[in-house]
């Protein structure tokens, strides 16, 4: 799919944005030439941030940009000026892992003047098992809040409905139904279906969206 150079990942707190962002970055690295950066702009959640995989990402050819304070496990809302670089340089592909909800979305608003309207996509992660995003109406309310806070428009949906390792294909079907309702109501396409690698072969052929297989990279084994 022809997505824009700047790809912003947003959604409800705890929906799996960071896990998707990391796996999506690894997928893009195999498909794209040139510079690829993952900017961790999550100043909301102290746990499960993409910045925790800095060494791993760098080893895989993905430049990680995060806090200007070198303390990845601390909740310090200090953002590096290096965030400007991939926004302003057209030869950079950039994924932005945004914090959850409208509080997290407010962070990107400060960079709005650096983001051309025709140069970005903002993808909303839907986990229909997550509280307050279990129906199309609830998802659309979150989209409205995030668009208002960010001054940007959601251009695509990601069905990332999961229960971690207990996820079944029925969870994914539930999420696809919600995404389809939102897509029809708001004319926002379903861009991705994201799930554990073990479920990929079970995805129905009529599902809209590019499949992004997920490895749980941000959670220690004892948390899964």
C-alpha positions as CSV (number, residue, x, y, z in Angstrom):
1,X,0.0,0.0,0.0
2,X,1.2,3.5,-0.8
3,X,1.4,5.2,2.6
4,X,3.0,8.6,3.2
5,X,6.5,9.2,4.4
6,X,5.5,10.1,7.9
7,X,3.5,7.5,9.6
8,X,1.9,8.4,13.0
9,X,0.6,5.6,15.2
10,X,-2.0,6.6,17.7
11,X,-5.0,5.2,19.6
12,X,-6.4,4.4,23.0
13,X,-3.9,3.9,25.9
14,X,-3.0,0.2,26.1
15,X,-4.2,-0.7,22.6
16,X,-0.8,-2.0,21.5
17,X,0.5,1.0,19.6
18,X,4.2,0.6,20.6
19,X,4.2,-3.2,19.8
20,X,2.7,-2.5,16.4
21,X,5.1,0.5,15.8
22,X,8.2,-1.7,16.4
23,X,7.0,-4.6,14.3
24,X,5.8,-2.3,11.5
25,X,9.2,-0.6,11.5
26,X,11.0,-4.0,11.2
27,X,8.6,-4.9,8.3
28,X,9.3,-1.5,6.5
29,X,13.0,-1.9,7.0
30,X,12.8,-5.0,4.7
31,X,10.8,-3.2,2.1
32,X,12.3,0.3,1.9
33,X,15.7,1.6,1.1
34,X,17.2,4.7,2.7
35,X,16.8,6.1,6.2
36,X,14.1,4.9,8.5
37,X,13.5,6.4,11.9
38,X,11.2,5.4,14.8
39,X,10.4,8.4,16.9
40,X,9.1,7.5,20.4
41,X,6.8,10.4,21.4
42,X,5.0,8.5,24.2
43,X,5.3,10.6,27.3
44,X,2.2,9.0,28.8
45,X,3.1,5.3,29.5
46,X,6.3,4.5,31.4
47,X,6.1,0.8,30.4
48,X,6.3,-1.0,27.0
49,X,7.8,1.9,25.1
50,X,9.6,1.4,21.9
51,X,12.6,3.3,23.3
52,X,13.3,0.2,25.4
53,X,14.4,-1.6,22.2
54,X,16.9,1.1,21.1
55,X,19.8,-1.3,20.7
56,X,17.8,-4.0,18.9
57,X,16.3,-1.5,16.5
58,X,19.6,0.2,15.7
59,X,21.1,-3.3,15.0
60,X,18.3,-3.8,12.5
61,X,18.9,-0.5,10.7
62,X,16.2,1.5,12.4
63,X,17.2,4.8,14.1
64,X,15.4,5.3,17.4
65,X,14.6,8.8,18.5
66,X,13.2,9.4,21.9
67,X,13.7,11.3,25.1
68,X,16.6,13.8,25.3
69,X,17.3,12.3,28.7
70,X,19.1,9.0,28.5
71,X,16.9,7.2,31.0
72,X,14.5,4.9,29.1
73,X,12.7,3.5,32.1
74,X,12.0,6.9,33.7
75,X,8.8,8.9,33.0
76,X,10.5,12.1,31.9
77,X,8.5,14.2,29.3
78,X,11.7,15.6,27.6
79,X,11.7,15.1,23.8
80,X,14.9,15.3,21.7
81,X,15.4,18.0,19.2
82,X,16.4,15.2,16.9
83,X,12.7,14.6,16.3
84,X,12.8,17.5,13.9
85,X,15.3,15.8,11.5
86,X,13.0,13.1,9.9
87,X,10.1,15.5,9.9
88,X,11.9,18.1,7.8
89,X,14.1,15.9,5.6
90,X,12.2,14.4,2.7
91,X,14.8,11.5,2.4
92,X,13.7,10.1,5.8
93,X,10.9,7.6,6.3
94,X,9.6,8.2,9.8
95,X,7.3,6.2,12.1
96,X,6.0,8.1,15.1
97,X,4.9,6.1,18.2
98,X,2.5,8.6,19.8
99,X,1.3,8.4,23.4
100,X,-2.2,7.2,24.2
101,X,-5.4,9.2,24.1
102,X,-5.8,12.9,23.6
103,X,-3.1,13.7,26.3
104,X,-0.5,11.8,24.3
105,X,-1.8,13.2,21.0
106,X,-1.2,16.7,22.2
107,X,2.5,16.1,21.9
108,X,2.4,15.9,18.1
109,X,0.6,19.2,17.8
110,X,3.8,21.1,18.6
111,X,5.3,19.7,15.5
112,X,2.3,20.5,13.2
113,X,4.1,23.2,11.3
114,X,6.7,20.7,10.3
115,X,4.3,18.2,8.9
116,X,2.9,18.8,5.4
117,X,-0.7,17.7,4.9
118,X,0.3,15.6,1.9
119,X,3.3,14.0,3.7
120,X,1.7,12.1,6.6
121,X,-0.6,9.3,7.5
122,X,-2.1,9.0,11.0
123,X,-3.2,5.4,11.8
124,X,-5.6,4.7,14.7
125,X,-5.0,1.4,16.5
126,X,-8.2,-0.4,17.4
127,X,-8.3,-3.0,20.1
128,X,-12.0,-3.9,20.4
129,X,-11.2,-5.8,23.6
130,X,-10.0,-2.6,25.3
131,X,-12.3,-0.7,27.6
132,X,-14.0,2.2,25.9
133,X,-13.1,1.1,22.3
134,X,-15.3,-1.9,22.1
135,X,-17.9,-0.3,19.7
136,X,-17.7,1.9,16.6
137,X,-19.2,4.8,18.5
138,X,-16.5,4.6,21.2
139,X,-13.8,4.4,18.6
140,X,-15.1,7.4,16.7
141,X,-15.3,9.4,20.0
142,X,-11.6,8.6,20.5
143,X,-10.7,9.6,17.0
144,X,-12.5,12.9,17.4
145,X,-10.6,13.6,20.7
146,X,-7.2,12.7,19.1
147,X,-7.8,14.8,16.0
148,X,-8.8,17.8,18.1
149,X,-5.7,17.4,20.3
150,X,-3.2,16.7,17.5
151,X,-4.6,19.1,14.9
152,X,-4.1,16.2,12.4
153,X,-6.6,13.8,10.7
154,X,-6.8,10.1,11.2
155,X,-6.2,8.6,7.7
156,X,-6.4,4.9,8.4
157,X,-7.4,2.2,10.9
158,X,-5.4,-0.7,12.3
159,X,-7.3,-3.7,13.6
160,X,-5.0,-4.8,16.5
161,X,-7.7,-6.5,18.6
162,X,-5.9,-8.9,21.0
163,X,-5.6,-10.5,24.3
164,X,-1.8,-10.9,24.2
165,X,-0.9,-14.6,23.8
166,X,-4.5,-15.7,24.5
167,X,-5.7,-13.9,21.3
168,X,-7.8,-16.0,18.9
169,X,-9.1,-15.4,15.4
170,X,-12.5,-14.6,17.0
171,X,-10.9,-11.5,18.7
172,X,-9.6,-10.4,15.3
173,X,-13.0,-10.9,13.7
174,X,-14.6,-8.8,16.5
175,X,-12.1,-6.0,15.8
176,X,-12.6,-6.2,12.0
177,X,-16.4,-5.7,12.5
178,X,-15.8,-2.6,14.6
179,X,-13.3,-1.2,12.1
180,X,-15.6,-1.8,9.2
181,X,-18.4,0.1,10.9
182,X,-16.0,3.0,11.6
183,X,-14.7,2.9,8.1
184,X,-18.1,3.1,6.6
185,X,-19.3,5.9,8.9
186,X,-16.1,8.0,8.6
187,X,-14.8,7.0,5.2
188,X,-11.5,6.0,6.8
189,X,-9.9,2.9,5.2
190,X,-8.7,-0.2,7.2
191,X,-5.0,-0.1,6.4
192,X,-3.7,-2.9,8.5
193,X,-4.6,-6.1,10.4
194,X,-2.1,-6.8,13.1
195,X,-1.9,-10.1,14.9
196,X,0.4,-12.8,16.4
197,X,2.3,-14.7,13.7
198,X,0.5,-17.9,14.7
199,X,-2.8,-16.4,13.6
200,X,-1.9,-15.1,10.2
201,X,-2.9,-18.2,8.3
202,X,-6.4,-18.1,9.9
203,X,-7.2,-14.5,8.7
204,X,-10.3,-14.7,6.4
205,X,-9.6,-13.8,2.8
206,X,-12.1,-11.0,2.8
207,X,-10.4,-9.0,5.6
208,X,-9.4,-5.5,4.5
209,X,-6.0,-4.2,5.3
210,X,-2.3,-5.3,4.9
211,X,-1.3,-8.0,7.4
212,X,1.4,-7.1,9.9
213,X,2.5,-10.2,11.9
214,X,3.4,-9.4,15.5
215,X,6.1,-10.7,17.8
216,X,5.7,-9.6,21.4
217,X,9.0,-7.7,21.7
218,X,8.2,-5.2,24.4
219,X,7.0,-7.6,27.2
220,X,9.2,-9.8,29.3
221,X,8.3,-13.5,29.2
222,X,6.8,-13.4,32.7
223,X,4.3,-10.7,31.7
224,X,2.9,-12.6,28.7
